Amino acid sequence: MKVVVRADAGRIALEPYADGVSVGIDCTSGEPLAVGSHVLLAVGRRPNTDDLGLDKAGVATDARGYIAVDDRLATTIPGIWALGDCNGRGAFTHTSYNDFEIVAANILDCQSRSVSDRIPAYALYTDPPLGRVGMTETEVRRSGRAAMVGTLEMKRVGRAYERSETLGFMKILVDKTSERILGASFLGLSGDEVAHSILDLMYANAPYTVLQRAVHIHPTVSEYVPVMIGNLKDLQ
């Protein structure tokens, strides 16, 4: 039987629905429905820290139950460190592994490494995939800095056209004064992989002009990154 999902005053109820699967949200202007073939209910996550005895050890947690850590991932108790999802500093496999690298460097290698050195990056494996690094456009606007933005539709990318996967677009954000890349998004074919070309340049702290003059292999999605950079305009 097909269903309709309704959210009413914090409750979710399932009801029979003849024409498909729908999501309904009660609001002041009515009950809009989003109809589709499947329903994905994402209600967030919480850390499984309740039974670790953190209170007995004196390890502090925040209001949501995440273990409080400093920039080196040390907890409030000397000699106790928190890695991975429980510290609320990433919640990805790649950030969890980097947590290990940070802690190992500080404890075993006498190196100073911190979470603040990490550039935010993630992918959503939708169809088409989304790859994102650094700041979003909203975050850049909120920062108040002078910036430039460049975009390019995937339908202009030869490789995407060849594969008949032309949905999506690219976007890059650049600091106008320093010429450093602030962030980028790739929604489209190979977006999760192409994002790394931006991420690597950001870690190198190199200006966007380095990538603009790079010669990429044809035919690939990456070869259109310099083209997108050539479309930079002031962020209004």
DAWO-V985927 format. One record per helix or strand. SS is the DSSP state (2 for helix, 1 for strand). FROM is the first residue (numbers start at 1). TO is the last residue. If there is no record, write none. Layout:
ss->[SS | SS]
from->[FROM | FROM]
to->[TO | TO]
This chain:
ss->[1 | 1 | 1 | 1 | 2 | 1 | 1 | 1 | 1 | 2 | 2 | 2 | 1 | 1 | 2 | 1 | 2 | 2 | 1 | 1 | 2 | 1 | 2 | 2 | 1]
from->[3 | 11 | 21 | 30 | 54 | 61 | 67 | 74 | 81 | 84 | 93 | 115 | 121 | 130 | 137 | 147 | 154 | 158 | 169 | 180 | 191 | 207 | 208 | 222 | 233]
to->[8 | 16 | 27 | 36 | 57 | 61 | 67 | 74 | 81 | 87 | 107 | 117 | 124 | 134 | 143 | 153 | 156 | 162 | 175 | 187 | 203 | 207 | 212 | 229 | 234]
